[in-house]
Amino acid sequence: MEFRVLVPQKIAQEGIRLLEENGASMVVPPSYDEATLVNYVRDVDAIIARTEIYSHRVLENANRLKIIARHGIGVDNIDVKAATKYGIKVTNTPSANINAVAELVLTFMLASTRHLLPIDDAVRHGNFDIRNRLFGYELNGKTLGIIGFGNIGRLIAEKCRLGLGMNIVVFDPYVTAEDVELYAKLTESLEDLLRISDVVTLHVPYVSTTHHLLHKGSFQMMKKDAILINAARGGVVDEKALVEALMNGEIRGACVDVFEEEPPRAENPLFKLENVIVTPHLGAQTHEAFKKMAIDAANEIISVKNGEVPEHLIHPVTT
């Protein structure tokens, strides 16, 4: 029987080519809403998943589906419990986009501390004297608080400590002081990190225990000149509380790549604030990362097609 791979959203051609060279054929649906996915999952063996939602309703109709290969790291758009129930393997690409996300975080830090967006706008409108009125801040010697010390958090710590001379503090209940001692200090609590950090960046998955991990009380603990960066998942931050904190001067600014609702509504109040930089969930959107995510996801599918165990299986499905 022909091995069919569902590709609901665009991926790099290198991934498509690799799958075809290994005997798979591609199935491209006209859209990726739930009703369309329910129809198309019935006759495919594998899926390369980007941001579309794989609900229980979708997965219960997957008659021959063997693997959902996530094109990225987070799997909060996949009902992993349902996948486990139906014997569907779920994998991700944990290292493919870490440098892309890390570089975006550094871009946010530098752009916000040097006020690049308002200064750019001022110069374009003839205000060259803005250079004497809007001074920036240097990151050297400042404290970066990293919440979540996985692959991305570690790489950011390395770049910011060695490249920018920042002091690094980490909160992650799943790591020990020995895991971070080379270039960072492990804080005992999230509250301690929030109180001492000049920049706070989030790198945790979105699960029930991290829903609104940062909330109204969190922002009240932070320094008034602190900057928050969220390039993880929108639901990790209480967006309404963030808006209030920014408007009330509880923190100086925020850089937001992810939103509680995606795509966000045009009237999202974050868009009206001058002390916010917003981007459309593009942490992994570089040519290099896009290619690597496609290739890594394709390789996981090829492993399953060949009867092998995929490298990055995120749950204990063996059937």
N, C-alpha and C positions, 0 to 999 in steps of 0.2 A: 504493500500500500504506500502511496506517495506520502512523504513526510512534509506536512504543511505548517508554515510559520505565519502567524498573524502579526502584522506590523501596522498598528493603528495610526501612529504618528511617524513623521520623517526621522530617519536615522542616517548615519554616514554610510555612503556606498560601500566602504570597505567591509562593513558588517554584513551587508546584503550579499556582496560578492563571496565572502567566506562561507556563508550558509549555502549558497548555490553551488559552490565548488565541492561542498560536502553532501550534495544530493537532496537538499531541501528546496522547496518552492515557496514563494512569498504570496501571502494573501493580504491585500490592502483594502480595508473597508472604506465606504464613502464618508464615514464620520466615526466618532467614538463615544457617542452617548450610550446610556445603558441599554436601550432597546436594540441598537445596532450591534453592540457587543454580545448581547444574549443570542442574537441570530448567528453571528459569525463564529462564536467559540464552539459551536456544536461540531464542527468538522475540521478542527485544527489540532495539531500535536503540541505546538509550542507558541508562546507569545513573547515578543519583545515589548515590555511595558515601559512607557514613559509616565506621563502624569494622569492618564485616564484612570477611571475608577473601576476596580474589579470587586464588585459587591458579591454577597452571598448569592443573590439572584443570578448574576452572571455566571458564577462558578458552578452552580448546581446544574447548569445546562451544558457544561463542558464534557461532552461524552467521551472524548479520547485525549483530552489535554494532559500532558505529562509534566510540563514545566512553564512557569512564568519567570522569564529572565528580566529582572528590573534593570533598566538602562539608567543607572544611578545608584544612590546609596539608600535613601529612605524608602520604606515599604508601607507607609501609612495609607497609601491609596489602594492597597491590596488587603482583602479580608484573609489574613494568613490562617486564622482559625478554620475558616471554610475550606481553604486550600488544603490544609492538613486533613480535614475530614474526608475530602474527596481524593486524597492521594496525589495531590498536585505539588510538585516541588516548586519552591520559590527561592530564587537566588538574587544577588545584587552584584554591583561592581564597586567594591569598597575603596579601591585605590585609584580608580580611573580619573576622577575629577577633583582630587584633593588639592592639587596645586592651583587649579583654576579658582576654587573657592577661597583658598588662602590668599591668593593675589587680589581677589575682589575685596576681601576684608582689609588688606593693606591699603588698597585704593580708597576705600571708605575712610579709613583713619586719616590718611594724608589729605584727602579732599576736604574733610570736615574741619580738621584742625587748622588748615590754612584758608578756610572760607572760599574755596575755589569757585563754587557756583555763583554766589553773589558778587564776587570780584569780577568774574568773567562777564556777568551781565552788566555790571557798572561800566567796565571798560568799553564794551560794545555800544553803550549809550553815551559815550564821550566823557565819562567820569574817570579820568586818569589819576586824579588826586585821591581816589579810594585807597591808594597805596599808603597814604599817610593817616588814614582814618580807621582802617579795618586791619588790625594786626592779628597775626596767627599765633599758634602755639607750637613748640617743638615737642616731639615725642621722646627724644633722648632723655632718659632718667625718669620718665613717667611710668606709672604702673598699669599694666594690662591684665585685666581679669578674664580668664578663659573658663567658661562654664561648659564642661564636657571635654575630656582629654583623650579623644579617639584619634584617628589618623589625621583629621583636619586640624584639631586643636593642637596636636603635637607639632605639626608643620608650621602653624602660625606662631607658636611659641619660639621655635627655632629661628624663623625669619625675623621676628620682632626683637628677640634677645641679641642675636648675632649681627643682624643687619641694622637695627635701629637703636640698640642700646637701651631697650626698655627693661624694666623689672617685671617679671612674670609671676602671677599668682594663679592658682588653679583650684577649682572646686569640681570634684568628681568622686562620688562615693565608691566607685568601682576601681580606683587606682590607689596605690600606696605612695608614700613619700619617696621610696626608692625608685618608683617609676618616673619621677619628675625631677630628681635632685640635681641633674646636670645643669639645667638652666631655668628652673622654676621652683616655686615654693608651694606646697599643698596647704590650702586653708582648711580649717576644721569645719567651717560651715559656709553656706551660701551667703549668709548675712555678713560674715567677716569679709568675704570677697567684695561684696557690694559697697561696703563702707570705705575700703581703702583703694579702690580702683579708679583710675582716671578714664580708662576706656574699658567697657565690658562687652565681650563678644560671646555669642551663644553657639554651641555646637553639640546639641543633644538631639536625639530622635524625638519625634512627636508621638508619645504614648500617653496612656491615661495618667501616669504619675508626673508627666511633664506639662500637662495642660495648664496654661497660665502660671507656669513656673515663676515668671516675673509678673507681679501684680502691683496694685496701688501701694501697698506697704513696702514693696521692694524699692520702688522709685524714691520713696521718702527716706530710705536708708542711704541712697547713693549721694556722692558729692554733687553739689549744685553745678559744678562745671564739668561733670562727667558726660561721656558720650556712650550711647548704647548702639551696638551693631547686632542686627539679627539677620543672618544668612543661613539659618537652620530651617525652621518651620514657623509659620505664622501663629499657630495656636499655642506656641510656647510662651508667647507674650500676650497679656491682656491688652489688646489694642486700644480699647476705650481708656483704660488707666494710663497708657503711654501718652495718649493725646493730652489728657489732663495734666500729666506731669510736665510735658513740654510747654503747654500754655501757661502753667503756673510757675515756671522757672525752677521746678524741682531738679531737673537735669538740663544740661546746656543744649544737647542735640541728640539726634538719632539717625541711623542709616538703616534703611529697611529694604531688604530684597524679597521678603516673603510676607504674606498677609493672611489674616484669619479667613478671609474669603478671597479665592482666586478664580478668575481675575477680580480685582477689587472694583467696587462701584465708583463711578466718576465723582460722586459726592463724598468719597472717603475724606474725613477731616484731616488726615495726615497730609493730603495734597495742598492744603491751604497754609501750612506752617513753613516759615522760611528757615527754621532750624532743623529741617529734615531733608535727607537725600533719599529718594525712592528709586528702585529699579525693579523690573518685572521678572523676579525669580530667575535671574540669569547667572547665578554663581557658577554653574557648570558649563555655561555657553561659550566655550572657546573652541576653535578648530581642533586643537590637540585633544581636549577632553572629550569632545563629541565623537571623534574618531575612536578613541580608546574605549569609551563606554560601549559603542556599537560592537567593536571587536571582542571585548570581554564578555558581553552578553551573548554574542553569537557562539563563542567557545563553550559557554555553559550549556547552551542548547545542543551543540554538537556532541558534547560529552554524554548527555542524556540519550540522544539519538543512537549513540554507539553502545549504550548499555552501561556506561560508566557513571561514577558518582561525581556530580559537579563540584567545583572547588569551593564555591561560596554559598553553600546551602545554608539558609538561615533558620531552618526548623527541621525537626527529625522525621521527615517523610522518607520512607525507604521503598514504598511500593511503586 
